[in-house]
């Protein structure tokens, strides 16, 4: 791993860590269930980004199945909650 890759990965790790902390705060503090669901969806995207950065830095694809599963779970959860909220308002 080159020095530039290590520095870039460190910067990205700090940014993703700060984003994850802010998102966890929104999950805990969110005034409505929709805010919390959106925050969990963003947190799943942050975890997916972290896995993608790990795969790039270490030059492997071991986490690809986990990345796809996290993406699908996040999408299905968001659509399910949106549909539930839409049906509840009728």
Beta strands, then each sheet from edge to edge (+ up, - down):
end
